[in-house]
Amino acid sequence: MAEVKLHGFWSSPFSCRVIWALKLKGIPYDYMEEDLHKKSPELLKYFHKKIPVLIHGRRPICESMIIVEYIEETWPHKYPFLPIDPYERAMARFWVKYVEEKGPAIWMVSQTTGDEQVEFKKENLEYLRNIDDHAGTLGKKKFFGGDNIGILDIALGCIAHWTEVIEDVAGVKLFEAHAFPYLHAWTQNFKEVPAIKENLPDRDKMLVHFKCGRE
């Protein structure tokens, strides 16, 4: 098998998406931690110049969910992330696209103040409400992928671990269990999977890092 290498950053949920995908599929890889203020020459030679970047052989792949799809298509029989049914595959991709479009609002809550922050909070609450409604259709299934983690679960990983830190940094409350019961139950199930639980950044360390960023 060609060498697999990942350039990432410890607190990035986008890097973690790729790490989770590789761990779930049992794909061995080398990891290179990047200093985002002084990026490595190897990272800078790729046109994207942003983490995460996956190198398979000598071929770079950029953008976290594109990388996850690449991993799925390259090793489809090891812990599949997409359902077999074409309609269900299309719907999974639809929701991933929705997460990619609307999810960044949560980061803007921690980067803004005043009226601007209020608007981003409203946008984020609507986003969480729509995801919670979708989670409510799962029935007894633990994950959006069914009995196992799927591609949408990986895309939503930020909610499961980063949201509380963002709330503390921004001084606002976004993700309350009583308001989003289905999504809250999902986060508990998601974080208990060993490949996820063992590859989550330290919460206290993230809090210090993101507070510095806000200041």
VOMIPA-523599 format. One record per residue (C-alpha): residue number from 1; residue in one letter; chain; x, y, z. Coordinates in steps of 0.001 Angstrom, whole numbers, always signed. Each point is the difference from the previous one (the first is absolute). Example, Ala and Ser with C-alpha at 12.3 -4.5 7.8 and 13.67 -1.06 7.14 Angstrom:
2
<pt><i>1</i><aa>a</aa><ch>A</ch><c1>+12300</c1><c2>-4500</c2><c3>+7800</c3></pt>
<pt><i>2</i><aa>s</aa><ch>A</ch><c1>+1370</c1><c2>+3440</c2><c3>-660</c3></pt>
! end
This chain:
215
<pt><i>1</i><aa>m</aa><ch>A</ch><c1>+0</c1><c2>+0</c2><c3>+0</c3></pt>
<pt><i>2</i><aa>a</aa><ch>A</ch><c1>+1234</c1><c2>+3483</c2><c3>-866</c3></pt>
<pt><i>3</i><aa>e</aa><ch>A</ch><c1>+1156</c1><c2>+2144</c2><c3>+2913</c3></pt>
<pt><i>4</i><aa>v</aa><ch>A</ch><c1>-2683</c1><c2>+2127</c2><c3>+1654</c3></pt>
<pt><i>5</i><aa>k</aa><ch>A</ch><c1>+963</c1><c2>+3246</c2><c3>+1707</c3></pt>
<pt><i>6</i><aa>l</aa><ch>A</ch><c1>-2171</c1><c2>+2649</c2><c3>+1638</c3></pt>
<pt><i>7</i><aa>h</aa><ch>A</ch><c1>+891</c1><c2>+3639</c2><c3>+625</c3></pt>
<pt><i>8</i><aa>g</aa><ch>A</ch><c1>-2227</c1><c2>+1370</c2><c3>+2742</c3></pt>
<pt><i>9</i><aa>f</aa><ch>A</ch><c1>-366</c1><c2>+2162</c2><c3>+3074</c3></pt>
<pt><i>10</i><aa>w</aa><ch>A</ch><c1>-840</c1><c2>-1391</c2><c3>+3430</c3></pt>
<pt><i>11</i><aa>s</aa><ch>A</ch><c1>-3098</c1><c2>+2100</c2><c3>+781</c3></pt>
<pt><i>12</i><aa>s</aa><ch>A</ch><c1>-1507</c1><c2>-2</c2><c3>-3486</c3></pt>
<pt><i>13</i><aa>p</aa><ch>A</ch><c1>-3283</c1><c2>-1932</c2><c3>-335</c3></pt>
<pt><i>14</i><aa>f</aa><ch>A</ch><c1>+764</c1><c2>-210</c2><c3>-3706</c3></pt>
<pt><i>15</i><aa>s</aa><ch>A</ch><c1>+3238</c1><c2>-1855</c2><c3>+683</c3></pt>
<pt><i>16</i><aa>c</aa><ch>A</ch><c1>-1853</c1><c2>-2201</c2><c3>+2473</c3></pt>
<pt><i>17</i><aa>r</aa><ch>A</ch><c1>-2546</c1><c2>-962</c2><c3>-2654</c3></pt>
<pt><i>18</i><aa>v</aa><ch>A</ch><c1>+2799</c1><c2>-1532</c2><c3>-2040</c3></pt>
<pt><i>19</i><aa>i</aa><ch>A</ch><c1>+1618</c1><c2>-1646</c2><c3>+3029</c3></pt>
<pt><i>20</i><aa>w</aa><ch>A</ch><c1>-3331</c1><c2>-1590</c2><c3>+979</c3></pt>
<pt><i>21</i><aa>a</aa><ch>A</ch><c1>-548</c1><c2>-1296</c2><c3>-3528</c3></pt>
<pt><i>22</i><aa>l</aa><ch>A</ch><c1>+3463</c1><c2>-1558</c2><c3>-135</c3></pt>
<pt><i>23</i><aa>k</aa><ch>A</ch><c1>-342</c1><c2>-1506</c2><c3>+3478</c3></pt>
<pt><i>24</i><aa>l</aa><ch>A</ch><c1>-3467</c1><c2>-1426</c2><c3>-651</c3></pt>
<pt><i>25</i><aa>k</aa><ch>A</ch><c1>+1248</c1><c2>-1694</c2><c3>-3162</c3></pt>
<pt><i>26</i><aa>g</aa><ch>A</ch><c1>+3239</c1><c2>-1144</c2><c3>+1619</c3></pt>
<pt><i>27</i><aa>i</aa><ch>A</ch><c1>+2205</c1><c2>+1746</c2><c3>-2554</c3></pt>
<pt><i>28</i><aa>p</aa><ch>A</ch><c1>+3584</c1><c2>+544</c2><c3>+1252</c3></pt>
<pt><i>29</i><aa>y</aa><ch>A</ch><c1>+1329</c1><c2>+3510</c2><c3>-587</c3></pt>
<pt><i>30</i><aa>d</aa><ch>A</ch><c1>+2713</c1><c2>+2436</c2><c3>+1001</c3></pt>
<pt><i>31</i><aa>y</aa><ch>A</ch><c1>-1094</c1><c2>+3227</c2><c3>+1654</c3></pt>
<pt><i>32</i><aa>m</aa><ch>A</ch><c1>+1738</c1><c2>+3364</c2><c3>-316</c3></pt>
<pt><i>33</i><aa>e</aa><ch>A</ch><c1>-1079</c1><c2>+2711</c2><c3>+2441</c3></pt>
<pt><i>34</i><aa>e</aa><ch>A</ch><c1>+92</c1><c2>+3410</c2><c3>-1675</c3></pt>
<pt><i>35</i><aa>d</aa><ch>A</ch><c1>+811</c1><c2>+3362</c2><c3>+1556</c3></pt>
<pt><i>36</i><aa>l</aa><ch>A</ch><c1>-2655</c1><c2>+2193</c2><c3>-1603</c3></pt>
<pt><i>37</i><aa>h</aa><ch>A</ch><c1>+2190</c1><c2>+3086</c2><c3>+462</c3></pt>
<pt><i>38</i><aa>k</aa><ch>A</ch><c1>+2984</c1><c2>-1671</c2><c3>-1617</c3></pt>
<pt><i>39</i><aa>k</aa><ch>A</ch><c1>-1216</c1><c2>-2704</c2><c3>-2332</c3></pt>
<pt><i>40</i><aa>s</aa><ch>A</ch><c1>+2355</c1><c2>-2717</c2><c3>-1146</c3></pt>
<pt><i>41</i><aa>p</aa><ch>A</ch><c1>+1627</c1><c2>+259</c2><c3>-3454</c3></pt>
<pt><i>42</i><aa>e</aa><ch>A</ch><c1>-1736</c1><c2>-3245</c2><c3>-929</c3></pt>
<pt><i>43</i><aa>l</aa><ch>A</ch><c1>-3453</c1><c2>+1455</c2><c3>+745</c3></pt>
<pt><i>44</i><aa>l</aa><ch>A</ch><c1>+783</c1><c2>+3282</c2><c3>-1748</c3></pt>
<pt><i>45</i><aa>k</aa><ch>A</ch><c1>+886</c1><c2>-1728</c2><c3>-3247</c3></pt>
<pt><i>46</i><aa>y</aa><ch>A</ch><c1>-3628</c1><c2>-1084</c2><c3>-407</c3></pt>
<pt><i>47</i><aa>f</aa><ch>A</ch><c1>-2209</c1><c2>+2624</c2><c3>-1591</c3></pt>
<pt><i>48</i><aa>h</aa><ch>A</ch><c1>-2605</c1><c2>-132</c2><c3>+2776</c3></pt>
<pt><i>49</i><aa>k</aa><ch>A</ch><c1>+2524</c1><c2>+727</c2><c3>+2787</c3></pt>
<pt><i>50</i><aa>k</aa><ch>A</ch><c1>-2620</c1><c2>-777</c2><c3>+2680</c3></pt>
<pt><i>51</i><aa>i</aa><ch>A</ch><c1>-454</c1><c2>-2938</c2><c3>+2330</c3></pt>
<pt><i>52</i><aa>p</aa><ch>A</ch><c1>-1044</c1><c2>-2705</c2><c3>-203</c3></pt>
<pt><i>53</i><aa>v</aa><ch>A</ch><c1>+1856</c1><c2>-1441</c2><c3>-2959</c3></pt>
<pt><i>54</i><aa>l</aa><ch>A</ch><c1>+164</c1><c2>-3748</c2><c3>-581</c3></pt>
<pt><i>55</i><aa>i</aa><ch>A</ch><c1>+2883</c1><c2>-1352</c2><c3>-2063</c3></pt>
<pt><i>56</i><aa>h</aa><ch>A</ch><c1>-633</c1><c2>-3432</c2><c3>-1522</c3></pt>
<pt><i>57</i><aa>g</aa><ch>A</ch><c1>+3103</c1><c2>-1108</c2><c3>-1806</c3></pt>
<pt><i>58</i><aa>r</aa><ch>A</ch><c1>+1075</c1><c2>+3346</c2><c3>-1385</c3></pt>
<pt><i>59</i><aa>r</aa><ch>A</ch><c1>-3498</c1><c2>+1290</c2><c3>-699</c3></pt>
<pt><i>60</i><aa>p</aa><ch>A</ch><c1>-1425</c1><c2>+2745</c2><c3>+2277</c3></pt>
<pt><i>61</i><aa>i</aa><ch>A</ch><c1>-3699</c1><c2>+219</c2><c3>+830</c3></pt>
<pt><i>62</i><aa>c</aa><ch>A</ch><c1>-1414</c1><c2>+3129</c2><c3>+1678</c3></pt>
<pt><i>63</i><aa>e</aa><ch>A</ch><c1>-3183</c1><c2>+980</c2><c3>+1892</c3></pt>
<pt><i>64</i><aa>s</aa><ch>A</ch><c1>-1069</c1><c2>-2276</c2><c3>+2847</c3></pt>
<pt><i>65</i><aa>m</aa><ch>A</ch><c1>-3230</c1><c2>-1475</c2><c3>-1371</c3></pt>
<pt><i>66</i><aa>i</aa><ch>A</ch><c1>+1498</c1><c2>-472</c2><c3>-3469</c3></pt>
<pt><i>67</i><aa>i</aa><ch>A</ch><c1>+2805</c1><c2>-1891</c2><c3>+1733</c3></pt>
<pt><i>68</i><aa>v</aa><ch>A</ch><c1>-2538</c1><c2>-2119</c2><c3>+1911</c3></pt>
<pt><i>69</i><aa>e</aa><ch>A</ch><c1>-1779</c1><c2>-868</c2><c3>-3261</c3></pt>
<pt><i>70</i><aa>y</aa><ch>A</ch><c1>+3357</c1><c2>-860</c2><c3>-1576</c3></pt>
<pt><i>71</i><aa>i</aa><ch>A</ch><c1>+760</c1><c2>-2319</c2><c3>+2918</c3></pt>
<pt><i>72</i><aa>e</aa><ch>A</ch><c1>-3425</c1><c2>-1601</c2><c3>-403</c3></pt>
<pt><i>73</i><aa>e</aa><ch>A</ch><c1>+445</c1><c2>-552</c2><c3>-3731</c3></pt>
<pt><i>74</i><aa>t</aa><ch>A</ch><c1>+3566</c1><c2>-1283</c2><c3>+359</c3></pt>
<pt><i>75</i><aa>w</aa><ch>A</ch><c1>-802</c1><c2>-2463</c2><c3>+2804</c3></pt>
<pt><i>76</i><aa>p</aa><ch>A</ch><c1>-3766</c1><c2>-593</c2><c3>-444</c3></pt>
<pt><i>77</i><aa>h</aa><ch>A</ch><c1>-170</c1><c2>-3405</c2><c3>+1674</c3></pt>
<pt><i>78</i><aa>k</aa><ch>A</ch><c1>+1638</c1><c2>+1052</c2><c3>+3266</c3></pt>
<pt><i>79</i><aa>y</aa><ch>A</ch><c1>-2717</c1><c2>+1471</c2><c3>+2236</c3></pt>
<pt><i>80</i><aa>p</aa><ch>A</ch><c1>-2100</c1><c2>+1656</c2><c3>-2768</c3></pt>
<pt><i>81</i><aa>f</aa><ch>A</ch><c1>-1124</c1><c2>+3580</c2><c3>+620</c3></pt>
<pt><i>82</i><aa>l</aa><ch>A</ch><c1>-2654</c1><c2>+146</c2><c3>-2707</c3></pt>
<pt><i>83</i><aa>p</aa><ch>A</ch><c1>-3119</c1><c2>-2190</c2><c3>-328</c3></pt>
<pt><i>84</i><aa>i</aa><ch>A</ch><c1>-442</c1><c2>-2371</c2><c3>-2929</c3></pt>
<pt><i>85</i><aa>d</aa><ch>A</ch><c1>-3383</c1><c2>+1386</c2><c3>-1089</c3></pt>
<pt><i>86</i><aa>p</aa><ch>A</ch><c1>+495</c1><c2>+2815</c2><c3>-2583</c3></pt>
<pt><i>87</i><aa>y</aa><ch>A</ch><c1>-2748</c1><c2>+2187</c2><c3>+1498</c3></pt>
<pt><i>88</i><aa>e</aa><ch>A</ch><c1>+1396</c1><c2>-333</c2><c3>+3513</c3></pt>
<pt><i>89</i><aa>r</aa><ch>A</ch><c1>+3487</c1><c2>+815</c2><c3>-1308</c3></pt>
<pt><i>90</i><aa>a</aa><ch>A</ch><c1>-1389</c1><c2>+3119</c2><c3>-1696</c3></pt>
<pt><i>91</i><aa>m</aa><ch>A</ch><c1>-1761</c1><c2>+1093</c2><c3>+3195</c3></pt>
<pt><i>92</i><aa>a</aa><ch>A</ch><c1>+3147</c1><c2>-530</c2><c3>+2076</c3></pt>
<pt><i>93</i><aa>r</aa><ch>A</ch><c1>+1932</c1><c2>+2207</c2><c3>-2437</c3></pt>
<pt><i>94</i><aa>f</aa><ch>A</ch><c1>-2806</c1><c2>+2593</c2><c3>+90</c3></pt>
<pt><i>95</i><aa>w</aa><ch>A</ch><c1>+254</c1><c2>+311</c2><c3>+3779</c3></pt>
<pt><i>96</i><aa>v</aa><ch>A</ch><c1>+3806</c1><c2>+138</c2><c3>-107</c3></pt>
<pt><i>97</i><aa>k</aa><ch>A</ch><c1>-276</c1><c2>+2898</c2><c3>-2452</c3></pt>
<pt><i>98</i><aa>y</aa><ch>A</ch><c1>-2450</c1><c2>+1715</c2><c3>+2356</c3></pt>
<pt><i>99</i><aa>v</aa><ch>A</ch><c1>+2437</c1><c2>-412</c2><c3>+2905</c3></pt>
<pt><i>100</i><aa>e</aa><ch>A</ch><c1>+2839</c1><c2>+1432</c2><c3>-2081</c3></pt>
<pt><i>101</i><aa>e</aa><ch>A</ch><c1>-2096</c1><c2>+3020</c2><c3>-979</c3></pt>
<pt><i>102</i><aa>k</aa><ch>A</ch><c1>-1637</c1><c2>+817</c2><c3>+3345</c3></pt>
<pt><i>103</i><aa>g</aa><ch>A</ch><c1>+2403</c1><c2>-1437</c2><c3>+2584</c3></pt>
<pt><i>104</i><aa>p</aa><ch>A</ch><c1>+2576</c1><c2>+2849</c2><c3>-121</c3></pt>
<pt><i>105</i><aa>a</aa><ch>A</ch><c1>-2503</c1><c2>+2315</c2><c3>+1736</c3></pt>
<pt><i>106</i><aa>i</aa><ch>A</ch><c1>+914</c1><c2>-1607</c2><c3>+3314</c3></pt>
<pt><i>107</i><aa>w</aa><ch>A</ch><c1>+3609</c1><c2>+1166</c2><c3>-367</c3></pt>
<pt><i>108</i><aa>m</aa><ch>A</ch><c1>-1133</c1><c2>+3544</c2><c3>-749</c3></pt>
<pt><i>109</i><aa>v</aa><ch>A</ch><c1>-1851</c1><c2>+122</c2><c3>+3327</c3></pt>
<pt><i>110</i><aa>s</aa><ch>A</ch><c1>+3387</c1><c2>-153</c2><c3>+1747</c3></pt>
<pt><i>111</i><aa>q</aa><ch>A</ch><c1>+1587</c1><c2>+2538</c2><c3>-2354</c3></pt>
<pt><i>112</i><aa>t</aa><ch>A</ch><c1>-2593</c1><c2>+2778</c2><c3>+274</c3></pt>
<pt><i>113</i><aa>t</aa><ch>A</ch><c1>-1779</c1><c2>+2189</c2><c3>+2575</c3></pt>
<pt><i>114</i><aa>g</aa><ch>A</ch><c1>-3179</c1><c2>+2053</c2><c3>+315</c3></pt>
<pt><i>115</i><aa>d</aa><ch>A</ch><c1>-2639</c1><c2>-48</c2><c3>-2708</c3></pt>
<pt><i>116</i><aa>e</aa><ch>A</ch><c1>+2217</c1><c2>-1941</c2><c3>-2363</c3></pt>
<pt><i>117</i><aa>q</aa><ch>A</ch><c1>+390</c1><c2>-2782</c2><c3>+2550</c3></pt>
<pt><i>118</i><aa>v</aa><ch>A</ch><c1>-3771</c1><c2>-36</c2><c3>+606</c3></pt>
<pt><i>119</i><aa>e</aa><ch>A</ch><c1>-609</c1><c2>-568</c2><c3>-3703</c3></pt>
<pt><i>120</i><aa>f</aa><ch>A</ch><c1>+2503</c1><c2>-2844</c2><c3>-190</c3></pt>
<pt><i>121</i><aa>k</aa><ch>A</ch><c1>-1552</c1><c2>-1539</c2><c3>+3124</c3></pt>
<pt><i>122</i><aa>k</aa><ch>A</ch><c1>-3443</c1><c2>+64</c2><c3>-1639</c3></pt>
<pt><i>123</i><aa>e</aa><ch>A</ch><c1>+1417</c1><c2>-1574</c2><c3>-3148</c3></pt>
<pt><i>124</i><aa>n</aa><ch>A</ch><c1>+1734</c1><c2>-2706</c2><c3>+2016</c3></pt>
<pt><i>125</i><aa>l</aa><ch>A</ch><c1>-3101</c1><c2>-828</c2><c3>+2058</c3></pt>
<pt><i>126</i><aa>e</aa><ch>A</ch><c1>-2019</c1><c2>-476</c2><c3>-3204</c3></pt>
<pt><i>127</i><aa>y</aa><ch>A</ch><c1>+2762</c1><c2>-2271</c2><c3>-1317</c3></pt>
<pt><i>128</i><aa>l</aa><ch>A</ch><c1>-2</c1><c2>-2083</c2><c3>+3188</c3></pt>
<pt><i>129</i><aa>r</aa><ch>A</ch><c1>-3803</c1><c2>-197</c2><c3>-65</c3></pt>
<pt><i>130</i><aa>n</aa><ch>A</ch><c1>+8</c1><c2>-1380</c2><c3>-3536</c3></pt>
<pt><i>131</i><aa>i</aa><ch>A</ch><c1>+2677</c1><c2>-2570</c2><c3>+856</c3></pt>
<pt><i>132</i><aa>d</aa><ch>A</ch><c1>-1920</c1><c2>-970</c2><c3>+3156</c3></pt>
<pt><i>133</i><aa>d</aa><ch>A</ch><c1>-3170</c1><c2>-502</c2><c3>-2053</c3></pt>
<pt><i>134</i><aa>h</aa><ch>A</ch><c1>+1940</c1><c2>-2258</c2><c3>-2350</c3></pt>
<pt><i>135</i><aa>a</aa><ch>A</ch><c1>+1462</c1><c2>-1904</c2><c3>+2962</c3></pt>
<pt><i>136</i><aa>g</aa><ch>A</ch><c1>-3565</c1><c2>-548</c2><c3>+1196</c3></pt>
<pt><i>137</i><aa>t</aa><ch>A</ch><c1>-648</c1><c2>-2163</c2><c3>-3062</c3></pt>
<pt><i>138</i><aa>l</aa><ch>A</ch><c1>+2669</c1><c2>-2529</c2><c3>+1002</c3></pt>
<pt><i>139</i><aa>g</aa><ch>A</ch><c1>-2312</c1><c2>-1974</c2><c3>+2287</c3></pt>
<pt><i>140</i><aa>k</aa><ch>A</ch><c1>+2033</c1><c2>-2464</c2><c3>+2042</c3></pt>
<pt><i>141</i><aa>k</aa><ch>A</ch><c1>+3122</c1><c2>+427</c2><c3>-2113</c3></pt>
<pt><i>142</i><aa>k</aa><ch>A</ch><c1>+2972</c1><c2>+1490</c2><c3>+1848</c3></pt>
<pt><i>143</i><aa>f</aa><ch>A</ch><c1>+1560</c1><c2>+1788</c2><c3>-2949</c3></pt>
<pt><i>144</i><aa>f</aa><ch>A</ch><c1>-960</c1><c2>+1784</c2><c3>-3197</c3></pt>
<pt><i>145</i><aa>g</aa><ch>A</ch><c1>+1794</c1><c2>-2850</c2><c3>-1749</c3></pt>
<pt><i>146</i><aa>g</aa><ch>A</ch><c1>-2231</c1><c2>-2558</c2><c3>+1745</c3></pt>
<pt><i>147</i><aa>d</aa><ch>A</ch><c1>+1579</c1><c2>-2391</c2><c3>+2481</c3></pt>
<pt><i>148</i><aa>n</aa><ch>A</ch><c1>+3469</c1><c2>+1254</c2><c3>-915</c3></pt>
<pt><i>149</i><aa>i</aa><ch>A</ch><c1>+1497</c1><c2>+3431</c2><c3>-557</c3></pt>
<pt><i>150</i><aa>g</aa><ch>A</ch><c1>-565</c1><c2>+1307</c2><c3>-3523</c3></pt>
<pt><i>151</i><aa>i</aa><ch>A</ch><c1>+1172</c1><c2>+2958</c2><c3>-2044</c3></pt>
<pt><i>152</i><aa>l</aa><ch>A</ch><c1>-2518</c1><c2>+2435</c2><c3>+1517</c3></pt>
<pt><i>153</i><aa>d</aa><ch>A</ch><c1>+1039</c1><c2>-977</c2><c3>+3522</c3></pt>
<pt><i>154</i><aa>i</aa><ch>A</ch><c1>+3593</c1><c2>+840</c2><c3>-890</c3></pt>
<pt><i>155</i><aa>a</aa><ch>A</ch><c1>-1046</c1><c2>+3339</c2><c3>-1503</c3></pt>
<pt><i>156</i><aa>l</aa><ch>A</ch><c1>-1936</c1><c2>+898</c2><c3>+3166</c3></pt>
<pt><i>157</i><aa>g</aa><ch>A</ch><c1>+2800</c1><c2>-900</c2><c3>+2403</c3></pt>
<pt><i>158</i><aa>c</aa><ch>A</ch><c1>+615</c1><c2>+3677</c2><c3>+783</c3></pt>
<pt><i>159</i><aa>i</aa><ch>A</ch><c1>-3336</c1><c2>+209</c2><c3>+1813</c3></pt>
<pt><i>160</i><aa>a</aa><ch>A</ch><c1>+893</c1><c2>-2898</c2><c3>+2266</c3></pt>
<pt><i>161</i><aa>h</aa><ch>A</ch><c1>+3192</c1><c2>+1438</c2><c3>+1500</c3></pt>
<pt><i>162</i><aa>w</aa><ch>A</ch><c1>+749</c1><c2>+3555</c2><c3>-1125</c3></pt>
<pt><i>163</i><aa>t</aa><ch>A</ch><c1>-3364</c1><c2>+1687</c2><c3>+662</c3></pt>
<pt><i>164</i><aa>e</aa><ch>A</ch><c1>+381</c1><c2>+121</c2><c3>+3790</c3></pt>
<pt><i>165</i><aa>v</aa><ch>A</ch><c1>+3409</c1><c2>+1630</c2><c3>-345</c3></pt>
<pt><i>166</i><aa>i</aa><ch>A</ch><c1>-1361</c1><c2>+2579</c2><c3>-2432</c3></pt>
<pt><i>167</i><aa>e</aa><ch>A</ch><c1>-2841</c1><c2>+739</c2><c3>+2447</c3></pt>
<pt><i>168</i><aa>d</aa><ch>A</ch><c1>+2480</c1><c2>+626</c2><c3>+2815</c3></pt>
<pt><i>169</i><aa>v</aa><ch>A</ch><c1>+2181</c1><c2>+2224</c2><c3>-2171</c3></pt>
<pt><i>170</i><aa>a</aa><ch>A</ch><c1>-2914</c1><c2>+2039</c2><c3>-1375</c3></pt>
<pt><i>171</i><aa>g</aa><ch>A</ch><c1>-1982</c1><c2>+154</c2><c3>+3256</c3></pt>
<pt><i>172</i><aa>v</aa><ch>A</ch><c1>-3185</c1><c2>-1291</c2><c3>-1628</c3></pt>
<pt><i>173</i><aa>k</aa><ch>A</ch><c1>-2066</c1><c2>-3165</c2><c3>+252</c3></pt>
<pt><i>174</i><aa>l</aa><ch>A</ch><c1>-796</c1><c2>-1779</c2><c3>-3251</c3></pt>
<pt><i>175</i><aa>f</aa><ch>A</ch><c1>-286</c1><c2>-3745</c2><c3>+374</c3></pt>
<pt><i>176</i><aa>e</aa><ch>A</ch><c1>-2334</c1><c2>-822</c2><c3>+2900</c3></pt>
<pt><i>177</i><aa>a</aa><ch>A</ch><c1>-1166</c1><c2>-3589</c2><c3>+481</c3></pt>
<pt><i>178</i><aa>h</aa><ch>A</ch><c1>-3656</c1><c2>+901</c2><c3>+579</c3></pt>
<pt><i>179</i><aa>a</aa><ch>A</ch><c1>-122</c1><c2>+2067</c2><c3>-3200</c3></pt>
<pt><i>180</i><aa>f</aa><ch>A</ch><c1>+1719</c1><c2>-2577</c2><c3>-2211</c3></pt>
<pt><i>181</i><aa>p</aa><ch>A</ch><c1>-691</c1><c2>-3391</c2><c3>+1638</c3></pt>
<pt><i>182</i><aa>y</aa><ch>A</ch><c1>+626</c1><c2>-2208</c2><c3>-3031</c3></pt>
<pt><i>183</i><aa>l</aa><ch>A</ch><c1>+3250</c1><c2>+1715</c2><c3>-924</c3></pt>
<pt><i>184</i><aa>h</aa><ch>A</ch><c1>+1149</c1><c2>-56</c2><c3>+3614</c3></pt>
<pt><i>185</i><aa>a</aa><ch>A</ch><c1>-588</c1><c2>-3766</c2><c3>+206</c3></pt>
<pt><i>186</i><aa>w</aa><ch>A</ch><c1>+1942</c1><c2>-418</c2><c3>-3241</c3></pt>
<pt><i>187</i><aa>t</aa><ch>A</ch><c1>+3010</c1><c2>+1885</c2><c3>+1399</c3></pt>
<pt><i>188</i><aa>q</aa><ch>A</ch><c1>+171</c1><c2>-2358</c2><c3>+2981</c3></pt>
<pt><i>189</i><aa>n</aa><ch>A</ch><c1>-44</c1><c2>-3054</c2><c3>-2267</c3></pt>
<pt><i>190</i><aa>f</aa><ch>A</ch><c1>+2517</c1><c2>+1520</c2><c3>-2396</c3></pt>
<pt><i>191</i><aa>k</aa><ch>A</ch><c1>+2573</c1><c2>+848</c2><c3>+2676</c3></pt>
<pt><i>192</i><aa>e</aa><ch>A</ch><c1>-157</c1><c2>-3507</c2><c3>+1483</c3></pt>
<pt><i>193</i><aa>v</aa><ch>A</ch><c1>+1324</c1><c2>-1678</c2><c3>-3163</c3></pt>
<pt><i>194</i><aa>p</aa><ch>A</ch><c1>+3668</c1><c2>-850</c2><c3>+747</c3></pt>
<pt><i>195</i><aa>a</aa><ch>A</ch><c1>+1358</c1><c2>+1385</c2><c3>-3300</c3></pt>
<pt><i>196</i><aa>i</aa><ch>A</ch><c1>-1678</c1><c2>+3322</c2><c3>+827</c3></pt>
<pt><i>197</i><aa>k</aa><ch>A</ch><c1>+502</c1><c2>+92</c2><c3>+3771</c3></pt>
<pt><i>198</i><aa>e</aa><ch>A</ch><c1>+3722</c1><c2>-708</c2><c3>-277</c3></pt>
<pt><i>199</i><aa>n</aa><ch>A</ch><c1>+499</c1><c2>+2723</c2><c3>-2611</c3></pt>
<pt><i>200</i><aa>l</aa><ch>A</ch><c1>-1673</c1><c2>+3075</c2><c3>+1487</c3></pt>
<pt><i>201</i><aa>p</aa><ch>A</ch><c1>+2138</c1><c2>+3046</c2><c3>+879</c3></pt>
<pt><i>202</i><aa>d</aa><ch>A</ch><c1>+397</c1><c2>+886</c2><c3>+3668</c3></pt>
<pt><i>203</i><aa>r</aa><ch>A</ch><c1>-2898</c1><c2>+2282</c2><c3>+984</c3></pt>
<pt><i>204</i><aa>d</aa><ch>A</ch><c1>+1918</c1><c2>+2216</c2><c3>+2443</c3></pt>
<pt><i>205</i><aa>k</aa><ch>A</ch><c1>+2848</c1><c2>+480</c2><c3>-2441</c3></pt>
<pt><i>206</i><aa>m</aa><ch>A</ch><c1>-2497</c1><c2>+953</c2><c3>-2729</c3></pt>
<pt><i>207</i><aa>l</aa><ch>A</ch><c1>-1679</c1><c2>+2505</c2><c3>+2316</c3></pt>
<pt><i>208</i><aa>v</aa><ch>A</ch><c1>+3287</c1><c2>+1838</c2><c3>+580</c3></pt>
<pt><i>209</i><aa>h</aa><ch>A</ch><c1>+841</c1><c2>-119</c2><c3>-3712</c3></pt>
<pt><i>210</i><aa>f</aa><ch>A</ch><c1>-3378</c1><c2>+1336</c2><c3>-1183</c3></pt>
<pt><i>211</i><aa>k</aa><ch>A</ch><c1>-128</c1><c2>+2693</c2><c3>+2691</c3></pt>
<pt><i>212</i><aa>c</aa><ch>A</ch><c1>+3338</c1><c2>+1289</c2><c3>-1235</c3></pt>
<pt><i>213</i><aa>g</aa><ch>A</ch><c1>-1392</c1><c2>-12</c2><c3>-3531</c3></pt>
<pt><i>214</i><aa>r</aa><ch>A</ch><c1>-3072</c1><c2>+1998</c2><c3>+1030</c3></pt>
<pt><i>215</i><aa>e</aa><ch>A</ch><c1>+2108</c1><c2>+2578</c2><c3>+1842</c3></pt>
! end
